[in-house]
Amino acid sequence: MEPALDLYRPLKGAPAKVKLTAADPFTPKYVKDVVDKAYNPAEIYQNRVHGRMLMLENAAKDSRLKKERDAKKAKVRAAKERKKLGVLGRRQGTTRELGLWGFDASQAKFALFLPLHHLWMGYMSELLNLPQRTGAAPRVPSGAAMHPKLLKADFNGSMMTVHQSKNIAILGISGIVIQETEGTFKVVTKENKVKVLPKQNSIFTFAVPVYSTLPATHNATAPLPIPEPGDSLHTVLDAAHVRIELHGNQFCFRSADRAGRKFKAKESIEL
């Protein structure tokens, strides 16, 4: 009977198994073995290999045209994916990517927007041609002359209050308008909170000063004076003012669209 054959025994004449350690690494041994013995392998390793970064493979680099082509394909693919999701998909992305106005919630400070409100009062004083404060009795501006101008006015910076609404959760909310869209007013309240007030099914009130807040020397060609940081700023409600109602159902337009729109007087039976 023939003896069993061990297939895993070392072959006769085979070199001994090399053991690599931190003290005896692979690279110096490999360089010394492949370098021609006519030279000094240890010196060649020390001068040309030791402590240097060597490229073991020359990686192929993508051309500029290929990068542009891949970026274009990725953009088209992303657009197709957003199109599948409908309106919500088209609105995905940051405000900067969508070209929309963004607001940092940490900047929602009522005192921070008081200068904007002060500028709006100066804007109203110039738009409505309000008189300077005198010792005579206050003259209330004529409604017939005010309404056409207020319909096309900019309300960013005004003090807006929810007077009536079918949504009882927003009743009485008041604040400085920081953004107006087609269907909402975004305001910062005195409690330093940002609230979004829908125009639909709501009636708002805002105040217009009775007297001009601009200096007597101001003229229409000069820019509106910007309040200094040390000035004591107040709101339009702290002085003589006129409250005006604004029906949200008839005001669902962007501020840019109202400038060229012709409004018609009509009755409102809602609310």
C-alpha positions in Angstrom: 0.0 0.0 0.0 1.4 3.4 -1.0 1.8 6.0 1.7 -0.5 9.0 1.8 0.7 12.0 -0.2 0.9 15.3 1.7 -0.1 17.9 -0.9 0.8 20.8 1.4 4.4 19.8 2.3 7.1 22.3 1.2 8.9 21.4 -2.1 12.4 20.3 -2.0 14.8 23.1 -2.8 12.2 25.8 -2.4 13.4 29.0 -0.6 12.5 29.4 3.0 9.3 31.4 3.7 10.0 35.1 4.1 8.8 36.6 7.3 8.3 40.4 7.2 8.3 42.5 10.3 8.5 46.2 11.2 12.2 45.8 11.7 12.6 44.0 8.4 9.9 45.4 5.9 9.2 44.3 2.4 10.3 47.3 0.4 14.0 47.5 1.3 14.4 43.7 0.8 12.6 43.8 -2.5 14.8 46.7 -3.8 18.0 45.0 -2.7 17.0 41.7 -4.4 16.1 43.2 -7.8 18.9 45.7 -8.1 21.9 44.4 -10.0 24.6 43.2 -7.7 27.1 45.3 -9.6 25.8 48.3 -7.7 25.4 48.8 -4.0 21.7 47.9 -3.3 21.7 49.4 0.2 23.0 52.7 -1.0 20.5 52.9 -3.9 17.6 52.2 -1.6 18.8 54.8 0.9 19.3 57.6 -1.8 16.4 56.9 -4.1 13.6 55.1 -2.2 13.8 55.7 1.5 11.5 58.5 2.7 10.1 59.3 -0.7 6.6 59.0 -2.2 6.6 56.7 -5.3 3.8 56.4 -7.8 3.2 52.7 -8.2 0.6 53.3 -10.9 0.0 56.2 -13.3 -3.8 56.8 -12.8 -5.6 58.0 -15.9 -7.1 61.5 -15.5 -10.4 62.5 -16.9 -10.3 65.2 -19.6 -12.1 68.5 -19.2 -14.7 67.6 -21.9 -15.5 64.3 -20.1 -16.1 66.1 -16.8 -18.4 68.6 -18.5 -20.3 65.9 -20.3 -20.7 63.9 -17.0 -21.9 67.0 -15.1 -24.4 67.8 -17.9 -25.8 64.2 -17.8 -26.1 64.4 -14.0 -28.0 67.7 -14.2 -30.4 66.3 -16.8 -30.9 63.2 -14.7 -31.7 65.3 -11.6 -34.1 67.4 -13.5 -36.0 64.3 -14.7 -36.2 63.0 -11.2 -37.6 66.3 -9.9 -40.1 66.4 -12.8 -41.5 63.0 -11.7 -42.3 64.4 -8.3 -44.4 67.2 -9.6 -44.6 70.6 -7.9 -43.0 69.4 -4.7 -40.1 68.0 -6.6 -39.5 71.2 -8.5 -39.3 73.1 -5.2 -36.6 70.8 -3.7 -33.3 72.4 -3.0 -31.9 75.3 -1.0 -33.2 78.8 -1.3 -30.0 79.9 -3.0 -30.3 77.2 -5.6 -34.0 78.1 -6.3 -33.3 81.8 -6.3 -35.7 82.4 -3.4 -35.4 84.8 -0.5 -34.0 83.1 2.6 -34.2 84.1 6.2 -32.2 82.9 9.2 -34.6 82.1 12.1 -31.9 83.2 14.6 -32.2 86.8 13.2 -35.9 87.0 14.1 -35.5 89.9 16.5 -38.2 92.6 16.6 -35.7 95.3 17.6 -33.6 94.3 14.6 -36.4 95.2 12.2 -37.5 98.5 13.8 -35.2 100.5 11.4 -37.0 98.8 8.5 -40.3 99.9 10.0 -39.0 103.4 10.5 -38.0 103.5 6.8 -41.5 102.3 5.9 -43.1 105.2 7.8 -40.9 107.6 5.9 -41.9 105.9 2.7 -45.6 106.3 3.6 -45.0 109.9 4.5 -43.6 110.6 1.1 -46.1 108.4 -0.8 -49.2 110.0 0.9 -47.7 113.5 1.1 -48.4 113.7 4.8 -48.1 117.1 6.5 -45.6 118.1 9.2 -46.6 118.1 12.8 -47.9 121.5 13.8 -49.9 122.9 16.7 -53.2 122.7 14.8 -55.6 119.7 15.0 -54.5 116.7 13.1 -55.7 116.4 9.5 -56.8 112.9 8.7 -55.8 111.9 5.1 -58.6 111.5 2.7 -59.5 107.9 2.0 -60.3 108.5 -1.6 -56.8 109.8 -2.2 -55.1 107.2 -0.1 -56.6 103.9 -1.3 -55.3 103.9 -4.9 -51.8 104.6 -3.6 -52.0 102.0 -0.8 -53.1 99.3 -3.3 -49.8 99.6 -5.1 -47.6 100.3 -2.1 -44.9 98.1 -0.7 -45.9 96.6 2.8 -42.5 95.3 3.7 -41.8 97.0 7.0 -45.4 97.8 7.9 -47.0 96.8 11.2 -49.6 94.2 10.2 -52.3 92.8 12.5 -54.8 90.0 11.9 -58.2 91.6 12.7 -60.5 88.8 11.5 -59.9 85.3 10.2 -61.6 81.9 9.8 -58.4 80.5 11.3 -58.8 81.4 15.0 -55.2 80.4 15.7 -53.8 83.6 14.0 -56.3 86.1 15.4 -54.6 89.1 17.0 -51.1 88.2 15.8 -49.2 91.5 15.0 -45.7 92.1 13.8 -43.5 93.8 11.3 -43.8 92.5 7.7 -40.5 91.1 6.5 -41.7 89.3 3.4 -44.9 89.4 1.3 -45.8 86.7 -1.2 -48.8 86.2 -3.3 -50.8 84.4 -0.5 -49.0 85.3 2.8 -47.5 87.9 5.0 -44.4 86.8 6.9 -44.0 88.9 10.1 -41.7 89.2 13.1 -43.7 89.6 16.3 -42.7 91.5 19.5 -42.0 88.1 21.1 -39.2 87.6 18.5 -41.1 84.9 16.6 -41.6 84.5 12.8 -45.3 84.0 11.8 -46.7 83.2 8.4 -50.1 84.8 8.0 -52.3 83.6 5.1 -54.2 86.2 3.2 -57.0 83.9 2.2 -60.1 84.3 4.5 -58.4 86.9 6.6 -58.8 90.6 7.3 -55.8 92.6 8.3 -55.3 96.1 9.8 -52.3 98.3 9.4 -51.6 101.8 10.6 -50.5 104.8 8.7 -49.1 107.9 10.5 -51.1 111.1 10.5 -48.0 113.3 10.4 -44.9 113.0 8.3 -42.0 111.3 10.0 -39.5 112.9 7.6 -37.6 116.0 8.5 -39.1 119.3 7.2 -36.0 119.8 5.0 -36.5 116.5 3.1 -37.3 116.6 -0.6 -38.5 114.0 -3.0 -35.2 113.7 -4.8 -33.2 112.9 -1.7 -33.1 109.3 -0.4 -35.0 108.4 2.8 -33.0 109.0 6.0 -31.7 105.8 7.5 -32.0 105.6 11.3 -28.7 105.6 13.2 -28.0 102.7 15.6 -28.3 105.0 18.7 -31.6 106.5 17.7 -34.7 105.7 19.9 -37.0 104.0 17.4 -40.7 103.6 17.9 -43.6 102.1 15.9 -46.4 103.8 14.1 -48.8 102.8 16.9 -46.9 105.0 19.4 -48.0 108.2 17.6 -51.1 109.6 15.9 -52.1 107.1 13.2 -55.0 105.9 11.1 -55.9 102.2 11.0 -56.9 100.8 7.6 -58.5 97.4 6.9 -57.1 95.1 4.2 -59.2 92.2 2.9 -56.8 89.4 2.2 -59.2 87.7 -0.4 -58.9 90.7 -2.6 -55.2 91.2 -2.0 -53.8 87.8 -3.2 -51.3 89.3 -5.5 -47.5 89.8 -5.4 -46.3 93.3 -4.7 -44.7 93.5 -8.1 -48.0 92.5 -9.8 -50.0 95.1 -7.9 -47.9 98.0 -9.4 -49.4 97.5 -12.8 -52.8 96.1 -11.9 -56.0 98.0 -12.1 -58.2 97.2 -9.1 -62.0 97.5 -9.3 -64.1 98.3 -6.2 -66.3 95.3 -5.3 -68.3 94.2 -2.2 -66.9 91.5 0.1 -69.5 89.2 1.8 -67.0 86.9 3.5 -66.0 87.1 7.2 
